[in-house]
Amino acid sequence: MDENHPLTETVEGERETARFVALFLLGVILFSPLLIAVFDVPGAHVFGVPLLYAYLFASWALLIAISAWLAGKITAPAQAKPRSSPAADG
């Protein structure tokens, strides 16, 4: 199948949109109060940092890393080759 086919570009665009929607939903789950309450343990520390703060920072960093990875996968639309007109050639 032709890689520059309009249908292929539409399907790829839909996949990219679906990936970012999934990333948003992951963020909603990671920062939901029910999950945050699990990590809000008094006296629990990770390398001297309270567990809740470590969880929030790690979740935030994970979302940033995944969004950067997804954004890097987006390719620019193919540029049309400029046509040379017969008048310009000679």
N, C-alpha and C positions, 0 to 999 in steps of 0.2 A: 504494500500500500504506500502511496506517496506520502512522504513526511510533511509536505507543505499543503496537504489537503485541508480545506476549511473544516471538515468534520473532525479531523484529527486534532486540529487546534482547539476546537470547541470542547472536545472530550478532555484534553489536557488542561484547559482552563477550568473546567468543572472539577477535575481532580485537585488542582491547586486550591480552589475555593474550599473544597471538602476538607483538605488537610488543615487549612487555617481555621475552619470551623471546629474541627476536632481539637486543635491546639487551644482554642478559646474554651471549649468544654473541659479540657484537661485543667486549665487555669481555674475555672469555676469550681471544679472538684477539689483541686489542691488547696484553694483558699476558702473553702466552705467552712462555716463555723463548727460543724460536726467533726471534721477532720482536724482542724486546728486545736479543738479541745482535747484531742487525743495526745497531742504533743505539749500541752500546757501542764506539765508535771512539775510541781514545786521541788526545787532542789536538784533536778536532773540537769547535768551539764555535759557538753561535748567540747573537749579541749578548752574548758574554762568558760565557754559560752553557754548561756541557758538554752535548753533543748528547743524551746519554742522559737527563739531567734534563729538558731541554726536551721531549723526546718523552714522557716519563712525565707531566709536567705537562699537556701539550697533550692527551694521550689521556684523562687524568682529567677535564679541563675539558670535553672533547667529550662524554664519557659523562654528566656532570652536566647539560650543556645539553640533550642529547637526552632524558634522563629528565624534566627539567623541562618540556620541550615536550610530551612524551607525557602527562605528568600533567595538563597544562593542557587537553589535549584530552578528558580524561575528564569526562563531564557527570554531574551528580547525577541520580539516578533521579527521574522525574516524581512530584511530590507529588500525592496524591489530593485533590481538592477536598472540603472538609468539607460534608456534607449538612446542611441545616437541617431539623430535625424540625418537624412541624406543632405540637407542644406548645410548642416554643421560640418559635414565631412569635406566639403569641397566647394 
